[in-house]
């Protein structure tokens, strides 16, 4: 039996993890996040496709590619969560379970970070748990896939 595919998408500046504001985002790198996700995927018996881009259009295209290909999406939209209606529209169009992840607690930060458009498409939002939030998000999507299976 083929393992379900969960696409893990990362938005702008996440390639700078470990270097950018470690007091907020910690010292883990994006490679560390990917390794954590691969370990979680193995435990959950799912496959992941892990990607990062600084480009909004590329992120939207990757979301669109998920329709008919993936069983669910974990997305850390980073700053695009607060600004991108195009990303929201793409997530709504693919009609897949989506969990939004933010490493920091966006509700304890600047007011402009408290709202995300992506949340309107997500079934759940995990924030403030650092890179562990990704593992929780993968678990949530895997559970949703199983429940809908």
NORZIBEL-V358964 format. One record per helix or strand of 3 or more residues. SS is the DSSP state (H for helix, E for strand). FROM is the first residue (numbers start at 1). TO is the last residue. If there is no record, write none. Layout:
# NORZIBEL-V358964
<<SS | FROM | TO> <SS | FROM | TO>>
This chain:
# NORZIBEL-V358964
<<E | 5 | 10> <H | 14 | 16> <H | 22 | 25> <H | 30 | 44> <E | 47 | 52> <H | 56 | 66> <E | 72 | 76> <H | 80 | 83> <H | 85 | 94> <E | 97 | 102> <H | 106 | 108> <H | 111 | 113> <H | 118 | 120> <E | 124 | 127> <H | 132 | 148>>
